[in-house]
């Protein structure tokens, strides 16, 4: 869907991705970029 709309996407992952709360990762994601 995003590709069809012309949006770029990225995937963040790592050894401990997903451990912890979703709010915690929402805060960390932009910092990791």
C-alpha positions in Angstrom: 0.0 0.0 0.0 2.7 2.5 0.9 4.7 1.8 -2.2 1.7 2.3 -4.3 1.1 5.6 -2.7 4.7 6.6 -3.3 5.8 6.5 0.3 9.3 5.3 1.3 9.5 2.8 4.2 12.2 1.5 6.5 12.3 -1.3 9.0 14.0 -1.0 12.4 15.1 -4.3 13.9 17.9 -5.7 16.0 18.8 -8.4 18.6 16.5 -7.0 21.2 13.9 -5.3 19.0 10.4 -5.7 20.4 11.5 -6.3 24.0 9.9 -3.6 26.2 6.9 -1.5 25.7 5.7 -0.2 22.4 5.8 3.4 23.8 9.5 2.8 24.6 10.3 1.8 21.0 8.2 4.7 19.7 10.5 7.0 21.6 13.7 5.1 20.6 13.0 4.7 16.8 13.6 8.3 15.7 16.8 8.4 17.8 18.2 5.4 16.1 17.8 7.0 12.7 
